[in-house]
Amino acid sequence: MRVLGIETSCDETGVAVYDSVHGLLAHNLFSQVDIHAPFGGVVPELASRDHMRRILPLIQDVLIEANLESKEIDAIAFTKGPGLAGALLAGAMFARTLAFAWQIPAVGVHHLEGHILASFLEEEKPQFPFLTLLVSGGHTELVKVSALGNYQTIGDTLDDAVGEAFDKTAKLLGLGYPGGAALAKLAEKGKPRFQFPRPMVDRPGLDFSFSGLKTFALNTVQAQGLDEQTKADIAYAFQTAVVETLVIKCRRAFKETRFKRLVIAGGVGANLALRKGLQTLCDEHQVTLHFPRQLFCTDNGAMIAYAGCQRLLAGQRDDLSVEIKPRWPLETLNSL
């Protein structure tokens, strides 16, 4: 089965073709960073409009790259939620209309399920069950994955997610938007001068909280001023605190679940310091670590095409109505 995947949950338009036999055939992505950067964050209306401009050209490019004609596509998968309502609607309407025109089935995909399954796009695929550290946009969660579609969130953020904390701290340091990658790069020049707290590690449980860490960074900025070395030292201290907090929580989750496989999912999973810290942890506990290539950590069409393909093969189809779910708990998905 060849599936065309369309991702439009936020500020990146992703399109890909996945073949159930031959794997990923082609993928393409357009990032709206330059559109939203002047505003310091995503403007939903601008995101929705740009998705509508980009989807068709991206589909045409992907079909050419895959050396396919439209009649050779068997189904379409699109992001149904969670995400920005207007952005989701842009992708869902386009996908459902195209599927109707081509007389092929369509299926809506959970954005976070796409991230969880992105590691299956790699040659070395994880085996069920496994633990997932999901660090994507507004999400920081620890998820038990017992089977495809069978998810249980055992740890969640009580306020800011990791990605939000990275972006807000980067803004404090004058690094612009989005700032996560810029902060990580700046941290490479930092020295262990400041000691930031490791939030919620002094109490039991697997939940997270990062708003206080952002506030600690603000207070440090106000107390120290911002010469270049101080900025680098604050970035280093912030990133180190985040990584160590996530490592501590994953260690606790290993003990609770006794799973021997860990999957990193989501945009922050591209952070090299986090990957290094989790690799060390996994080596200590004899746990196998899986993560997608950096390109597939952020939002992309390939993960939607793959997740949709699995659900289509299991017989799932959407009817002609167009439904989006800006809020959509993982636990409500059907297990395959």
N, C-alpha and C positions, 0 to 999 in steps of 0.2 A: 504494500500500500504506500502510495506517495502522498504526503500531506504537506500542504502549504500552511505555514504558521505565520500569524500576524500578532505582534506585540505592540500595544499602545496604552500601557497603564499609566504612564507619567510623561516624561519628557524625552523619550527615545523611541523612534519608530524602527521596529525590527521586523524583518521578513526572512523566511528560510524555507527550504524544501527538505523534508526528511523522508527517506525510503526505509520501510520496515526490514528490507533485506540488505540493502547496500549502505545504509546509514545516512549521514548528513551529506546532501548533494551540493548545496549552495546556501549562502546566507549573506545578508547585507544589513547595515544599520545606519541610521541617521540620528545624530545627537543634536539636541536643541540647546546645548550649553550656551552658544553665542547669542541665542535669542533671549534667554532668561538672565544671563550674567549681569546686564545693566540694572536689573531690578533686585539683585541679591537673592533670588529664589525663583521657583517655578510660578509662572502666571498661568493659571488653568485655561483661560480663554485662548491665550496665544498657543498653548500646547495643543489644544483641540484642533485649532485651525491649521496648524502646521502638519499634524498627522494626516489631515485630509489632503494636503498638498503632496505629501511624500509617499503615501502607500502605493499608489499605482506605479510610479516610476521605479520604486524599489522592487515591486513584483515583476515588472518587465525585466529589470536587470538580473534578478535571481533566476528567472526562467531561462534567460540567455546563458547565464553562467552554468546552469545545470543541463543545458542543451535539451530543454523540454518545451513542448507546446502545451497550451492550456488544457487541451483534451487529454493529456497524459497525467493530469493531477486528479487524484481519486477523492480527496476530501480537503476541507479547510478547517484549521484550528485557530481560534482567536482568544485573546485574553478577555475573560468575562468579569474578572475582579480579583482581588480588591485593587483600588487605584482611584484616580481622579475621575469623577463621573463623566465629564465631557470627553476626556481622552478615551475612556473605555467605550463610550457610545460611538465615537468616530470609528474605531476599529471594528466594533461589533456590527454596526450598520453596513460598513463596507464589506466585511467578510460574509455576512449573511446574504447580502444582495448578490455578491459575486457567486456564492455557492448556488443560489437560486438560478442565476443566469446560466451557469455551467451544468446545472442539474446534478449536483453532487452533494453529499451530506456535509454538515458543519457541526462543530462541537466547541462549546465554550470551556476554557481552561482556567483553573485557579492559578494566578500569578505566582504564588508562593510554592505551589506544587511544581511549577516549572523550574523554579530555582532549586528545589530539593532534588529534582531529577536531572539537573544539568550535568552532574558528574557522569551520568550514563552516556553522555556524548563522547566520553573519553574511551581509550582502548581498554584501560583497566577499570572495569565497572564495579561498584560496590555490590555486595550481596545483602539481601534482607536477613535479619533485621539490622538496623543501624541507628546511631544517634546523629542528629543533624544540629549543627550550630548555624542558625539562620540569621545572618546579619545583612539585611537588605533594606535600604531606605529608612522607612519608619518602623522597621521590625528588628527586634533583637530577641530571639527565642531559642530555646532548646526543645527539640522535637524528637520523640520516639517514633521511628518509622518501622512498623512491623511488617508491612507489605505495601504494595502500590495502592495508594488511596487510604491506607490505614495509618492515621497520624494522631499523635497525642502530645499536646504541648505541656511540657513539665516545668518550663521556666519561661518567664516573659518579662518585658520591661514595664516598670511602673510609671515611667515618664518618658524622657528622651531616649530614643534608640541610639545605638552607637554611631550610625551614619549621621544622624542629626547633630549629635554632640561634636563629631569631627568638623562638620560644616560650620557650626556656630563658633567653635573655638578658633577655627581658621579665620573666620570673619573678625574676631577680636584681634587677631594678629595681622590683619590687613592683607590677607591672602586672596580675597575675592571669593567668587562662587563659580562652581562648587569647589570647596576647599579641602576636602578629605585627602586627595592625592597630593596636593601642594603641601599640606601639613606633614604628611608622611615623608615627603622629600626633604623638607626643612629639618625634620627630626634627625635625619642622618648627620647633620652638622652640629647637633646638640650635644651637650655634656650633662652628666648627672649632677646638676646643681640644685634642682628643686625636688622636693618629695611630695607628690600628689597622693591623695587618699585612694584606697581601693574600695569603692562603694559597695556596701552590703555584704562584704566577705566576713564580717564579724558576727553575723547572725546566720542561723540555719536556713536552708532552702536554696532554690535555684533561680529566683527572680533577680532582675537587674534594675539598676537606677543610675542614670548618668547625668541628670540635671545638676546635681551637687558638684560633680566634677567640672562641669562647664562653669559654674559659679566660682569654684576655687581658681580656675584659670583666669577668670575676670579679675578677681581680687589680686592675684599675682601680677597681672598686667598693670593694674592701677598702682600697686605698691612699688613696682620695679621700673616702670617706663619701658620703652620698646626700642632699644638698639638692636642691631641685627643678631648679635650673639645671644642676647636675652630672649629674643623671639625663638631662636633655634632651641635654646635650653628649655623654654616652656613647651614647645612642640614635643621635644624628646620626653619630658616628664609626663605630659598628657598621654602620649601614645603608649608609653611604658605602663602607665596606670591602667589604661584600657585593656591592653594585651594581658597583663597579669590578672586582672579581674576575670576576663573571659576564660583564661587558663584554669583559674581556681574553680570556677563554676563547672567547667567541663570535667575536671578531676572528680568533683562531687557527683556529677551525672554518671561517670563511669562506674563509681561505686554503687550508685542506686540502680542502674539498669543492667550492669554487668555486660553490656554490649562490647564487642571487640572491633567495631568499625565506627569511625567518625567521619562525617561528611561536612565540609564547610560549604555554605551556600550564601549567595548574595554579594553585593558590590564590595562590602568591606572585606570579604574573603580574598580580595586581590591584594590586601595589605601584606607586604613581605614580612614585616615584624610579627604579625599575627600568625602567619603560616609557620614561621620559624619557631615561635613559642609553642604552638600546638603540635608541631612535629616532634619537638623535644618531649613534650608531655606524653604523646602517643608512644614514643620509643620506650619511655620509662614504664608504661603500663601494658606494653605489647599489644597496642591497638593500631589497626591499620587506618591511615589517614587518606581520605579521598577529597579532591577538590577539582573543579573544572579549570581549564586554562583561563587566564585572566580575562580574555575576550568574552567568555561566557559567564563570568561572575556578575557583571552588570546586566541590566535588562537586555534581552535579545530575542529574536524570533526563533532561533534554533531550539531553545528549551521549550517554547510553546508548541512548536511542531512535534517535538519528541513526545511531550506529555499528551498532546492531543492524539497522536498516533496510537499510544497505548490504550487510551480510552475508546477510540474508534474501533480498534481491533477487538476490544471487549464488548462491542455492540452498542456503545453509547452514542446517541445522536441528539441534537437540539431540533426543536420544531421551528416553524417559520417565524414565530415571534422573536423579537429581539429583547433579551433580558441582560441587564448588567447588574453587578453586585459590588458597589464601592466598598462595602464592608462584608466580609465573607469568612467566617471561621473555618480553619482547616479541618476541624473535627467533623464538620457537616458533610464532607465529601463521601461519596460511595467508594467502598473498598472494591478493588478489582480481583 
